[in-house]
Amino acid sequence: MIITDHNAEAGAATAAELGEKAEFLEQNVTNPDRWSEIIAHVEGEYGRLDVLVNNAAVTVFGSIADVSYEDFKRCYTVDVDSIFLGCKTALPLMSKTGGSIINLSSAAAINASADLIAYNSAKAAIPMLTKSIALYCAREKNRVRVNAVLPGTIMTPNVRSVIDGTPNPAETEESFALAQPVGHMGEPDDIAHLIVYLASDESKFATGAAFAVDGGLSI
Ligand SMILES: NC(=O)c1ccc[n+]([C@@H]2O[C@H](COP(=O)([O-])OP(=O)(O)OC[C@H]3O[C@@H](n4cnc5c(N)ncnc54)[C@H](O)[C@@H]3O)[C@@H](O)[C@H]2O)c1
């Protein structure tokens, strides 16, 4: 298993936690050349690529009135272009043996917020990007499946730091929890279990789909 991140310290620590089977490679997912190097490394070391999880993203806050064009483009480059690049670079190798690509979108692809124009629209692009690539792969009969995952609000370190950065963290945490009709946030494992299913052959008939795991947020 290969873990990549542009945060070398955190990525290496995660790989170390997983033990000998995990290898960490530093990667900025917006860099096409680095994608080529990573896939060449996978081919050289392992000979095949079974699963690609496109997880990296940034959350850019701001409305149409106050988000800068620079920040808007940064959100699209990290959240959308990275998935295009990852799929494009990985497909020639993955197509040789078949595999599964899992793209992280968000419930924010469905539910708009006035102050989240960049993230809402970038995450909304991902299910369609996923469908297009899935249809291409299905027609090529290359046994590559491509699916999108749309989490609700999950208590990850990123969400914790967003909450802690607000003027009243307790109030923010409650409002984040209540956004889900079930009345609470999800846990990272709620999403991890779906990703394991999509990575496995148990999901062999699923492709081009958008799977919401969001406590009812997108109802
Ligand atoms: N946590 C949530 O509530 C939630 C909800 C819906 C969707 N998501 C999506 O799930 C995924 C994971 O979310 P998270 O909360 O764990 O976020 P996170 O910010 O904790 O993790 C994202 C990771 O991507 C890395 N990253 C960012 N930019 C990068 C770049 N240019 N190159 C390489 N790595 C880069 C970060 O270093 C970080 O390790 C994201 O796609 C996010 O949009 C999260």
The ligand as an ORCA input file, in Angstrom:
! r2SCAN-3c Opt
* xyz 0 1
  N     -14.303     15.560      7.097
  C     -15.456     15.845      6.535
  O     -16.424     16.254      7.202
  C     -15.650     15.652      5.043
  C     -16.935     15.787      4.550
  C     -17.146     15.592      3.178
  C     -16.072     15.275      2.357
  N     -14.824     15.168      2.895
  C     -13.737     14.854      1.965
  O     -13.018     13.740      2.448
  C     -11.626     13.890      2.128
  C     -10.796     13.820      3.399
  O     -11.256     14.822      4.305
  P     -10.549     15.131      5.698
  O     -11.553     15.785      6.556
  O      -9.836     13.915      6.183
  O      -9.532     16.256      5.226
  P      -8.042     16.542      5.661
  O      -7.778     17.968      5.324
  O      -7.805     16.103      7.083
  O      -7.245     15.564      4.698
  C      -6.910     15.915      3.417
  C      -5.484     15.497      3.177
  O      -5.117     15.956      1.894
  C      -3.815     16.474      1.971
  N      -3.626     17.446      0.897
  C      -4.205     18.652      0.753
  N      -3.752     19.252     -0.350
  C      -2.861     18.391     -0.937
  C      -2.070     18.434     -2.099
  N      -2.079     19.504     -2.917
  N      -1.290     17.368     -2.396
  C      -1.258     16.286     -1.582
  N      -1.991     16.193     -0.454
  C      -2.790     17.241     -0.135
  C      -3.702     17.099      3.353
  O      -2.362     17.260      3.770
  C      -4.485     16.092      4.190
  O      -3.638     15.072      4.687
  C     -11.518     15.223      1.383
  O     -11.615     14.991     -0.002
  C     -12.734     15.985      1.871
  O     -13.149     16.996      0.981
  C     -14.585     15.345      4.221
*
